Every structure is written in C-alpha cells, then in structure tokens.
Amino acid sequence: MNKRILDGCGWAVSEVGFGAWAIGSGWGEVPEKDALDALRKALDEGMNFIDTADVYGDGRSEKLISKVLKERREQVIVATKAGRRLSPHSAEGYNQKNLTVFVERSLQNLNVETLDLLQLHCPPWEVYYRPETFEILDNMVSEGKIRYYGVSVEKVEEGLKAIEYPGVRSVQIIFNLFRQRPAELFFQECIKKNVAVIARVPLASGLLTGKMTSETEFSHDDHRFFNREGRSFDRGETFAGVDYKRGLEAVERLKEIQPEGYTMAQFALKWILMFPQVTTVIPGAKNASQAIENARTSILPPLTEEVMAEVDEIYEDFVYDDVHHLW
C-alpha cells in the first residue's frame, strides 16, 4: 500500500483508506460479521486510515471500529465527524455545548482519550462564517480532546472558505469521475494552505463499480432508494448528484476504456489517485472482498494520458452540464 502525507498533521496514511459509512447505516443491511471482516481485511491490506461519523448507525460504525482496533497492534488513524446529530441541523447548533457532547460521545464509542481527526460534518454554509465555531475546536485541541480538526463539505466554495481558518488541517470533499470540479482551483488552494484533501464518495454510491443496471433495486433503508432527490440530505451525496439513468450510460462508455487488469471500481479509484493533491480516497466496503479490491488499487499501474483524456471527454458528454456548476 502506497502512503501519502496528510498535510498539516504529518501522518503517513494509506492512499486508499476505509470509508465506514456503509458499515454503519444507510446502505441496506450489513451484518456485523461482514462489517468486522471488511475492517480486518482492510487493515491486513495496509489501510491505516479509517473515516467514520457519529451518525453512521447512531454510533454503530464507531463502535465496530473500536472493536477491531482492540485486536490490532498497528497504528491506525481514525477520523470521525460531528454535527449531523443536530435537529434541526442549524448553524447555531454548532456551539460549545453541543460539540462537547458530540466529541465526548465519539470518544466513548471509539474507546479513546483523544480523537485523531474531528471533522465538522457538512455543516450549514453559515458555519464557515462563524469564527467562534473554529475557536471551540482550537480549544478542544488545547484540551487534548482532539489532535486535529477539519471539515467535510458539500461545495467547493465551502471548502475554500473553510481553509481560511488556520486550524483546519483537512477537507473532505466529493471527488470522482462524475464530480471533477475540485481539481480546477480547490486542490491548488489546499496545497498553498498545507491542507489535506480526503476524497469521499469516490465510487458515486456504487454507480462507478459498473455492477448496477436499470433493474437494480435498493432496499428502503438505502439512501440510493430514498435520497435521490435530496429528501434526507444533500442529493449530491447519492450517485454524486448524477441522474441514475444518465450515470449508467456514462459508465457503459467508461467500460470501453477500462484498462486491462482493473475492475471498474479500481479504474474509478485509480483515476482519483492520479491527482497528487489527493491525500487519501475513502471508498466504503460492506465485506472483505470489497475491501481487498479497493486496497489493491494502490499497486496497480498509473493510468495513461490517453485514458485520462478519454475520461475528460466522457465527463463533458454525460455529466458536466448537469453537475459541474452545482457543487
């Protein structure tokens, strides 16, 4: 597994990390055994960066991670998120009292004394204009509750505003074959500010695995069933905001240029890793085989300039007009 430096923190992290949303909730049923096997195999394959959140299964994801890490000796960085437990989810809720409660709960779920990396969980845009929220996080660092903090954002503009705060060490943002806008300006600004980039939703909710069809059905507790129009949270989180039918058509075109020796999922992940500004990419895995497939992307050869150019053409033809300006 290749490593990259998580800027601002100094950690050498696996360039393919483990996204732990799917083992928490929102992706249909994932038996505990499968979830634990996925985590164990990810670590066996060299992943040392796990991303989770306090709302993934109402703490289930964090507790599963804690259970596996008790068994291991290697050092693993765990990034969690806070804020989405608020109801209503308002900027005013990102205050000292609530953030303290959220952090203490994650400390308990993960069974640690200090959180490695705490990320504000896609907060309302007004939060980025509230310096007092970031002062609270600075104080938590001083108190030893968290080592570092960052943000998870929906829009490029939110990320650009967030990195104006010197304490922000990382930005987690959707970046994949269907969501390419961060590469235009945002990545370069992160380099200037020494801020790490964590690429999330890398497989567009599984659409970029190439395994879905127009006949694929999703259970009612799967966000790919209930959130396509943004009923529960930002619709850009589901299929990266791409119309499902249009996305399937784009995937068929991508399959035509899929390099030999790659699965479609590995092709999508490797495309992200072709951008050196990306610190780590965090695909989810619901079982051990998916974790292995994701991890082994790291050792596959780079994509050619010809393939990268063809990807750009497919993006322009199928996605750009509908998606690029929105996030």
C-alpha positions in Angstrom: 0.0 0.0 0.0 1.4 3.4 -1.0 1.4 6.2 1.6 0.9 9.9 1.3 1.4 12.6 3.9 -1.7 14.0 5.5 -0.6 17.7 5.3 -0.8 19.7 8.4 -0.9 16.6 10.6 2.3 14.9 9.4 0.8 11.4 9.3 1.8 9.0 6.5 -1.6 7.5 5.6 -2.6 4.8 3.1 -3.6 6.4 -0.2 -6.6 4.2 -0.1 -8.5 4.4 3.2 -11.6 2.8 4.6 -14.9 4.7 4.4 -17.1 3.4 7.2 -20.5 4.9 6.3 -21.7 1.6 4.7 -21.0 -0.5 7.8 -22.9 1.9 9.9 -26.2 2.6 8.2 -27.9 3.9 5.1 -26.7 1.3 2.6 -29.1 -1.6 3.3 -28.4 -4.3 5.9 -24.7 -5.1 6.6 -24.4 -8.0 9.1 -21.9 -7.3 11.9 -19.7 -10.2 10.9 -19.4 -8.8 7.3 -18.6 -5.3 8.7 -15.9 -6.6 11.0 -14.4 -8.8 8.3 -14.2 -5.8 6.0 -12.4 -3.8 8.6 -10.0 -6.5 9.4 -9.2 -7.3 5.8 -8.7 -3.6 5.1 -6.1 -3.4 7.8 -4.5 -6.6 6.6 -4.1 -5.0 3.2 -2.3 -2.0 4.6 -5.0 0.6 5.1 -4.2 2.7 8.1 -6.8 5.5 7.7 -10.5 5.0 8.6 -13.2 7.6 8.2 -16.4 7.4 10.1 -19.0 9.6 11.8 -21.1 9.7 14.9 -24.3 9.4 12.9 -23.4 6.3 11.0 -25.7 3.8 12.5 -26.1 6.1 15.6 -22.6 5.2 16.7 -22.6 1.6 15.3 -19.7 2.4 12.9 -17.5 3.9 15.6 -18.1 1.0 17.9 -17.3 -1.6 15.2 -14.1 0.2 14.5 -13.2 0.3 18.2 -13.8 -3.4 18.4 -11.4 -4.2 15.6 -8.7 -1.8 16.7 -8.6 -3.5 20.1 -7.3 -6.6 18.3 -4.6 -4.8 16.3 -1.1 -3.6 17.1 -0.5 -1.3 14.1 -1.2 2.4 14.4 -4.4 3.4 12.6 -5.7 6.9 12.2 -9.4 7.3 12.8 -11.2 10.4 11.5 -14.7 10.9 12.7 -17.3 13.6 12.2 -19.7 15.6 14.3 -22.7 17.9 13.7 -25.3 15.9 11.9 -26.9 14.8 15.1 -28.4 18.2 15.4 -32.1 18.5 14.9 -32.7 21.0 13.4 -29.4 21.0 11.7 -28.6 24.7 12.1 -25.5 26.8 12.3 -26.5 27.9 15.8 -26.2 24.3 16.9 -22.5 24.2 16.3 -21.8 25.6 19.7 -19.7 24.7 22.7 -22.3 22.7 24.5 -23.3 20.6 21.5 -19.9 20.0 20.1 -18.6 18.9 23.5 -21.4 16.4 23.8 -20.7 15.0 20.4 -17.0 14.7 21.0 -17.5 13.0 24.3 -19.8 10.5 22.8 -17.3 9.7 20.0 -14.5 9.3 22.5 -16.7 6.8 24.3 -17.8 4.9 21.2 -14.2 4.7 19.9 -12.8 4.0 23.4 -10.0 6.5 23.1 -8.8 9.5 25.1 -8.2 11.7 22.1 -9.8 11.8 18.6 -7.2 11.8 15.9 -9.2 14.0 13.5 -12.6 15.5 14.1 -14.4 16.9 11.1 -17.4 19.1 11.0 -20.0 17.0 9.2 -21.2 19.1 6.2 -22.4 21.9 8.3 -24.7 24.7 7.0 -22.8 27.3 5.0 -23.3 29.9 7.7 -20.9 27.9 10.0 -18.0 28.8 7.8 -18.7 32.5 8.6 -18.7 31.9 12.4 -15.2 32.1 13.7 -16.4 31.2 17.2 -17.1 27.6 16.0 -13.5 27.2 14.9 -12.3 28.7 18.2 -14.2 26.0 20.0 -12.3 23.4 18.0 -9.0 25.2 18.7 -9.8 24.9 22.4 -10.6 21.2 22.1 -7.1 20.7 20.6 -5.6 22.6 23.5 -7.5 20.5 26.0 -6.4 17.3 24.3 -9.8 16.1 23.3 -8.9 16.2 19.6 -5.5 16.2 17.9 -6.5 18.0 14.7 -9.7 19.1 13.0 -11.0 19.5 9.6 -14.3 19.8 7.7 -16.4 17.7 5.4 -18.1 19.9 2.7 -20.7 19.7 0.0 -19.5 22.5 -2.2 -16.1 23.7 -3.4 -17.0 27.2 -2.1 -17.4 25.9 1.4 -14.0 24.2 1.2 -12.4 27.4 0.0 -13.9 29.4 2.9 -13.0 26.7 5.5 -9.3 26.7 4.7 -9.1 30.4 5.6 -9.1 29.2 9.2 -5.5 28.2 10.1 -6.6 25.3 12.3 -8.4 23.4 9.5 -6.0 20.6 8.6 -8.1 18.7 6.2 -11.1 19.0 3.9 -13.2 16.0 2.9 -14.9 16.6 -0.4 -16.7 14.6 -3.1 -14.3 13.9 -6.0 -14.7 11.2 -8.6 -15.1 10.6 -12.3 -18.5 12.3 -12.1 -17.5 15.2 -9.8 -14.4 16.8 -11.1 -14.7 20.5 -10.2 -12.5 20.3 -7.1 -9.5 19.8 -9.4 -9.9 23.2 -11.1 -9.0 25.5 -8.2 -9.6 23.9 -4.9 -6.7 21.5 -4.9 -4.2 24.2 -5.7 -5.5 26.3 -2.8 -5.2 23.4 -0.4 -1.6 23.0 -1.4 -0.9 26.7 -0.7 -2.5 26.3 2.7 -0.9 22.9 3.5 -4.4 21.3 3.9 -5.0 17.6 3.2 -7.7 16.5 0.7 -9.8 13.5 1.6 -11.7 12.3 -1.5 -15.1 10.9 -0.5 -18.0 9.2 -2.4 -15.3 8.0 -4.9 -17.5 5.4 -6.5 -20.6 7.6 -6.8 -22.5 5.4 -4.3 -21.5 2.3 -6.2 -22.6 3.6 -9.6 -18.9 3.6 -10.7 -18.4 -0.1 -9.8 -20.2 -1.0 -13.1 -22.3 -3.5 -11.3 -25.6 -1.6 -11.4 -28.3 -1.7 -14.1 -31.7 -0.1 -14.7 -33.1 -3.2 -13.0 -31.1 -2.8 -9.8 -33.3 -2.5 -6.7 -32.4 -0.9 -3.4 -33.9 -1.6 0.0 -35.9 1.2 1.6 -33.2 1.9 4.2 -30.7 2.5 1.5 -30.0 6.2 0.6 -29.8 5.2 -3.0 -33.6 4.5 -2.7 -34.7 7.4 -0.5 -32.3 10.3 -1.2 -32.0 10.6 -5.0 -33.9 13.9 -4.9 -32.2 15.0 -1.6 -35.1 14.2 0.7 -32.9 13.4 3.7 -29.6 15.2 2.9 -27.8 16.8 0.0 -28.7 14.9 -3.2 -25.1 15.2 -4.2 -24.3 12.5 -1.7 -26.3 10.0 -3.7 -24.8 8.9 -7.0 -22.7 12.1 -6.8 -25.8 14.0 -7.8 -25.9 12.4 -11.3 -29.2 11.2 -12.8 -29.2 7.5 -12.4 -30.1 6.6 -15.9 -27.6 9.1 -17.3 -24.9 7.8 -15.0 -25.5 4.2 -16.2 -24.9 5.4 -19.8 -21.7 7.1 -18.8 -20.5 4.0 -17.0 -21.0 2.0 -20.2 -18.8 4.4 -22.1 -16.2 4.2 -19.3 -16.2 0.4 -19.5 -15.0 0.8 -23.1 -11.8 2.4 -21.9 -11.4 0.4 -18.7 -7.7 -0.7 -18.6 -6.9 -4.3 -18.6 -6.3 -5.8 -15.2 -8.5 -3.3 -13.5 -12.0 -3.8 -12.2 -14.3 -0.8 -12.9 -14.2 0.2 -9.2 -10.4 0.1 -9.3 -10.4 2.2 -12.5 -12.5 4.8 -10.8 -10.3 4.9 -7.7 -7.1 5.0 -9.6 -8.3 8.0 -11.6 -8.7 9.9 -8.3 -5.2 8.8 -7.2 -3.7 10.2 -10.4 -4.1 13.6 -8.7 -1.2 14.0 -6.3 -3.1 16.7 -4.4 -5.4 14.0 -3.0 -4.1 12.7 0.3 -6.4 9.6 0.6 -9.5 8.3 -1.0 -12.1 6.6 1.2 -14.3 4.0 -0.6 -16.7 2.0 1.5 -16.7 -1.7 1.8 -19.5 -3.9 3.1 -17.5 -7.1 3.1 -13.9 -8.4 3.0 -13.8 -8.9 -0.8 -14.7 -5.3 -1.5 -12.0 -4.1 1.0 -9.4 -6.2 -0.8 -10.4 -4.9 -4.2 -10.3 -1.3 -3.0 -6.9 -1.7 -1.3 -5.2 -3.3 -4.2 -5.9 -0.3 -6.4 -2.8 1.2 -4.8 -0.4 -1.2 -6.5 -1.9 -1.0 -10.0 0.0 0.9 -12.6 -0.9 4.6 -13.4 -3.5 5.4 -16.0 -2.2 6.6 -19.3 -2.5 10.1 -20.6 -4.8 8.7 -23.3 -7.2 7.2 -20.8 -7.2 10.4 -18.7 -8.1 12.4 -21.8 -10.9 10.0 -22.8 -12.3 10.3 -19.2 -12.5 14.0 -19.7 -14.4 13.6 -22.9 -17.0 11.3 -21.3 -17.4 13.7 -18.4 -18.0 16.5 -20.8 -20.5 14.5 -22.8 -22.5 13.0 -20.0 -22.1 14.9 -16.7 -20.6 18.4 -17.0 -23.7 20.4 -17.9 -25.9 18.8 -15.2 -23.5 18.6 -12.3 -20.4 20.7 -12.6 -21.8 24.1 -11.6 -23.8 22.8 -8.6 -21.1 21.6 -6.2 
